[in-house]
Structure formats: structure tokens, C-alpha cells
Amino acid sequence: MARYTDEPIIVNSSEYYAPLRKSRGLKAIVQYATPVLYNPTVADRASVETTKHVWKYGDRLYKLAYQYYGDQRLWWVIAHYNGYPTEAHIETGATLWIPLSIEKALSALGV
């Protein structure tokens, strides 16, 4: 499940994007609305079974998502659950907690 599956599609004709639209020959840009994600509370985290992963050189969030969920597109669940916007923010040796149940993880994140 991609993070934007249930988000509305927005037609953006903002003047901010005028140069981009002009360069692409478009009148508007079609985008997904940004989902609102929540930081899990302590109680939410307690209800989600996790496994510990120590980040090492060469690790990738999409590889962990594929390993645990069978879908590399769910990398963002691991990233957000641990408070990292991207893997570039994760330092070698950092501890990541990987939710074992994708359904419970998504519920804890408010998705």
C-alpha cells in the first residue's frame, strides 16, 4: 500500500508553478494531497510489536521494507515510525524499531 493510496488528487494551477507548467506545456499540475501523519504516542508504540535494527553502512529503508513487509514502497513507514524524514538523516549505529505488523504500524501513524 502506497502512502497516497487514499489521498485526494489536487489540480494545482498556482502561479508559483507557472514556470514549471510553461516548461512542460501544461495548464495545471496534478498532485496528491499530502497525508497528515501522526507521531505515535507511547501507548500507540506499546501496542505495536517491533524488532530492533542497528543501521549500518549500506542499509536502505526500501530494503528493510521489502524484507519485513514484502513491499519496498513501504519504506516511509519505517522512516516515520522512527522519526527520520529520509535515510540520509540516519547515522551509522542508530537503532531503528521496525514494526512487525504493517496494519498496526499504519494505525499508530494515523493512516
C-alpha positions in Angstrom: 0.0 0.0 0.0 1.5 3.3 -1.0 1.2 6.2 1.4 -1.0 8.2 -1.1 -3.5 5.5 -1.9 -6.5 7.1 -0.3 -5.4 10.8 -0.6 -7.4 13.1 -2.9 -5.9 14.3 -6.2 -5.5 18.0 -6.5 -5.2 20.1 -9.7 -2.7 22.7 -8.9 -2.8 25.8 -11.1 -0.9 28.0 -8.6 1.2 30.9 -10.1 4.1 29.5 -8.0 4.4 26.6 -10.5 3.9 28.8 -13.6 7.5 28.4 -14.9 7.3 24.7 -14.4 4.0 24.4 -16.2 5.2 26.6 -19.0 8.4 24.5 -19.5 6.3 21.3 -19.7 3.5 22.8 -21.8 0.9 22.3 -19.0 -2.1 24.4 -17.8 -2.1 22.7 -14.4 -0.2 20.1 -12.4 -2.0 17.1 -10.9 -0.7 16.2 -7.4 -1.8 14.1 -4.5 -2.8 15.8 -1.3 -0.2 15.5 1.4 -1.4 13.0 4.0 -1.5 14.0 7.7 0.7 11.6 9.7 0.8 11.5 13.4 3.7 10.7 15.7 2.8 7.6 17.6 2.2 8.1 21.4 3.9 5.9 24.0 0.6 3.9 24.2 0.5 3.5 20.4 4.1 2.3 20.4 3.4 -0.2 23.2 0.6 -1.8 21.2 2.9 -2.4 18.1 5.3 -5.3 18.3 8.7 -4.2 16.8 12.1 -5.6 16.1 15.4 -3.8 16.6 17.7 -3.0 13.7 21.0 -1.2 14.1 21.7 0.9 11.0 24.9 0.1 9.2 26.8 1.2 6.1 24.8 0.1 3.0 21.4 -0.2 4.7 18.5 1.2 2.8 14.9 1.8 4.1 13.4 0.3 1.0 15.4 -2.9 1.5 14.2 -3.2 5.1 10.6 -2.5 4.0 10.9 -5.3 1.4 12.4 -7.7 4.0 9.7 -7.1 6.6 6.6 -6.2 4.5 7.4 -7.6 1.1 6.9 -4.2 -0.4 9.7 -1.7 -0.8 7.3 1.2 -1.2 6.5 1.0 2.5 10.0 2.4 3.4 8.3 5.6 4.7 6.5 3.6 7.5 9.8 2.6 9.0 11.2 6.1 8.4 8.3 7.9 10.0 7.8 5.5 12.9 11.4 6.2 13.8 11.2 10.0 13.2 13.5 10.1 10.2 12.4 12.1 7.1 14.8 10.1 4.9 17.6 7.6 5.2 20.1 10.5 4.8 19.2 11.5 8.3 20.1 8.1 9.8 23.6 7.8 11.2 25.5 4.6 11.2 24.9 2.8 14.5 21.4 4.3 15.0 18.8 2.0 16.4 15.6 1.7 14.3 12.5 0.0 15.6 10.7 -1.8 12.8 7.0 -2.5 13.4 6.3 -6.2 12.5 2.6 -5.6 11.7 2.1 -3.2 8.9 -1.6 -2.8 9.8 -0.8 -1.8 13.4 2.1 0.5 12.3 -0.2 2.3 9.9 -2.9 2.6 12.6 -0.3 4.1 15.0 0.7 6.6 12.4 -2.9 7.6 11.8 -3.2 6.2 8.3 
